[in-house]
Amino acid sequence: MADMDQDKERPEILKDREYQLLGQSTWVDVRNLTVHIVRYGAGIKVEVWPRELLRGYEPIAEIEVAFRDVKGEPDDSGW
């Protein structure tokens, strides 16, 4: 029940759609987690953090994927 209360604390800005990262990084809240997506020269890095970030903590999980590791061609924007 507490998760539902947390979800109601913040308004839904956009939902049920695809997004394209135009800058170098972004944060996305998903229930009690925060996902940090970072573009770096050869690919992306995704980190999962607790929603309430505290200094000194490490991400709960993270993955790095190089663009060359993905099948298919990127579109005109380089993705």
N, C-alpha and C positions, 0 to 999 in steps of 0.2 A: 504494500500500500504506500510505503514511503517513496518508492520510485515514481509512482503516479503523481504524487504531490510535487516532486522535483520537476517532472515534465511540465506541469502546469505553471511553474514559476516563471518560465521564459516563454515568450510568444513564439509561435511557429512562423518563421519568416517565409520560407519556401519549403515545399515538400513534394515528394513523389515526382522528381524530375532529375535529369542528368545535368552535370555541371562540368565546366572546363576551367581548370586552374590557369588564370591569366598572369598572376604574379609569381613570386618564388615560394610562397607557403600560405597555408590557411589552417584554421582550427574548426572542427565540426563536433558539436555536442551530440552524443547518442546516449540517452538515459543517464546513467551515472558515470559515463566515460567521456573523455575528450580525445578526439583523433587529430593528430597533427600530421599534415601532408606537406612534404617539402620537396621541391624540384631541385635537383642538382644536375650538373653538367651532363651526365650520362644516363640519368634515369630519375626515379623518385624514391623517397624514403617515407615510410608510414610508421608513426609511433602512436601507441595507445597509452593514455594516461588516466588516472582517476580524475573525475571532473573537478574536484577541489585540489588544485595543484599546490603543493607545498615545496618550498625550497629544499634542495638536497635529495629529492626523490628521483628515482630512475623510471623510465617508461615500463609499463607492465609487459609490453611486447613491442617488437619493432621488426620491420622487414625492409630491405632495400632491393629494388629491381631495376636492372639496366634496361633501357629501351631495346637494345639489341637482343635481349632474352625473350622478347614478345613477338609472336608470329604476326605477320601482316605488316602493312605499310602505314606509317603515320599519315595523318591528313595534312592539309596545307599549313596548319599552324605549327607543325613540328611534333604533334602528338600522334 
